[in-house]
Amino acid sequence: MTTVIADKPEHWALLVLPRVRVQNANAISSPMTWGFPAMTAFLGLMTSLERRLGPNSGIAFKAVGVVCHDFEAQVTTEGFTRAFHLTRNPVGADGSTAGIVEEGRVHLELTLVFSVQLASAHLGEAERQALAGRVAHELAGMRLAGGSVMPPLPSGRQRRPKPFLELEAQGEEAAQQQMRKLARACLPGFALVSRHDLMAQRLADMKAANPQTDVLEAWLDLSRWNHRAVQTEGGEVTWQTDKRPGWTVPIPVGYTALSELHAPGTVAGARDAKTPFRFVETIWSMGQWISPHRLKSLDDLLWYARTEGEAQATYRCCNDYTPGTTADTATA
């Protein structure tokens, strides 16, 4: 008997799903932040897509980049106070009023960029575009960060952008040209990149003034607008706002273990009784929204998962963005 082995993915390529509309995505990304969904949601989507396509699809997903074109939080704004739009649940069986669980929602328009590996059978132009269409079709029936993927709205554009799959360019000059082409296609919009380096820098600056400062204080200091009273030479006191290194935001980037790995079915209330269970807490870091045309390479855009520690006790979303010119870190 002859065993047929599927052609394993081995050629690097770039899959772009432009202008994806998402309705009612989760806007509460962690216990301490709200706004744009966490990157764990997009890495989870990438894993779910690969599983839906199946092991014989000839494509393997490795990393994902996100460019946001539109963000519409479902909130009520009154001055500086914001409150989420909440749903009123039906009354209970005894006629009593059901409790309201706060759920933050947001409407999004995104471009998703995946770094993938292709099998040899999908290297042709027609095969690649057919596979891109299949991935887009699968995505249309999925949920992203708890939200529903919606069909595109009718617009005055003559041509609606279509998903495409192309091989990664070889050579530095060709790769830069490919990145510039991708950046133009993602405008107007902003890409989320990691700025974990800012935390180390801010922590060192704060420790110089107070050696007792910890990482949490540095993260909180970076996460807010700081206003300080400054006395001028004439004795007048004025308020000044600290400058920020670009459009920076606090973001959750994964989970770290709080307990050992429990055997399946031993923890009461777990959703899945067939999977090992572990209590975890959120890992926080800093991110920055940056225009795609300021990105130098695909590595600046893409996020990937990394598991670390004994028995893979830490799951972290990583991004290799490094600021280059002063334009990348313009103060706000």
Secondary structure, 3 states (H helix, E strand, C coil): CCCCCCCCCCEEEEEEEEEEEEEEEECCCECCECCCCCHHHHHHHHHHHHHHHCCCCCEEEEEEEEEEEEEEECEEEECCEEEECCCCCCCCCCCCCCCCCCCCEEEEEEEEEEEEEECHHHCCHHHHHHHHHHHHHHHCCCEECCEEEECCCCCCCCCCCCCEEEECCCCHHHHHHHHHHHHHHCCCCEEEEECHHHHHHHHHHHHHHCCCCCHHHHHHHHHCCCEEEEECCCCCEEEEECCCCCEEEEEEEEEEECCCCECCCCCCCCCCCCCCECCEEEEEEEEEEECHHHCCCHHHHCEEEEEECCCCCEEEEEECCCCCCHHHHCCC
